[in-house]
Amino acid sequence: MKQDFLKYQAQTSPYPLGMEVSYAVGSYIYDSNNKKYLDFVAGVSACSLGHQHPRVNQAIIDQLNKYSHVMVYGEYAQHPAVEYCKLLVQNLHPSLNKVYLVNSGTEACEGALKLVRRVTGRSQLISCHNAYHGNTMGSMSVMGFEERKQVFRPLIPDVDFITFNNEADLEKITTKTAGIILESIQGGAGFIEPKNDFLAKVKKRCEEVGALMIIDEIQPGFGRTGKLFGYENYNVVPDVVIIGKGMAGGMPVGGFIANEKYMDLLTHDPKLGHITTFGGHPVIAAASLATLQEVLEKDYTTQSLVKEKLFRTLLVHPLIEEIRGKGLMLAAMTKNAEITNQVILKCQDKGLILFWLLFEGCAIRITPPLTISEEEIKEGCAIILEAMDEVMNDTIDE
């Protein structure tokens, strides 16, 4: 299978990990040799309830037995999508009261960028250095990492960048600015949290000049950081929220949320201001609804903070310089990228799945399912420490 994987399926890096997956359940993935791997990555924060969660699986099966795709988004009222959007809005600030469902995080970003231009009549967009919001052309235009996008230029015009947590840069938000897009916790940059009420200060500046604030919750959202959404930790209510990843228990999905007076502008001048065939797909919406219900009812948000403390208590090692992030969105920082690479690869050999971040080579991604148990955390952390001991000993031997 691996040979066919490399031959017929387009790759995204020269050296993919190439594990041959047989099945997955709970916090574990099993390969074709029936070796099990404890999953500390959760599909890059997407499998929020672990693998094969019974409630999500049953919701998918039940919906498949009723109907699957019947019409393009926004034309027919379909129960799973309606109920999902209703429950989501009921758990948000009153100003965030209308949801547009799409197929992925990057499509949600595209919709949000279009929306702020439509609302304000302005063109300038502002993002942050080392930001990541997806990989389609609009999303790439607000990616703050030139190395990854230079060969695809020209991208969309009138985009400027500021430094996350740099208050002096807020002067760049002016009456020419349609909107600024920020992650509530910078993901690819190294799980960097906002400091000194930075997000609230961004919102205040937006209000002063009539710009809109977009918060990207694709990674932090749905209970991972101790709140339903990451921005709730930082005393701010954005104008637009982008969602995806952990929203549907591992199914492909995305969405953007704003006030109805803004969202309704997409219906006219021009009509069909944002369209999608498969957005709000009933099977995916059913999975999203089941996931949100489970997260709310089982209070995984609070549990994520308890589990964070356990990770921080256990992961003490000379090779770990700090642990960044919040809840179950954590990054163990080493001294250099070579140490990080060795630890990640050694852990996979030992049956633990870790991963990298996009732009910060020293970071070891730790984003397990919200459902992970304390015993599984202890099991995985022991493997990390064992691998780090080996890396340290190898370095000494050299």
Order of alpha helices (4+ residues) and beta strands (2+ residues): alpha-beta-beta-beta-alpha-alpha-alpha-beta-alpha-beta-alpha-alpha-beta-beta-alpha-beta-beta-beta-alpha-alpha-alpha-beta-beta-alpha-beta-beta-alpha
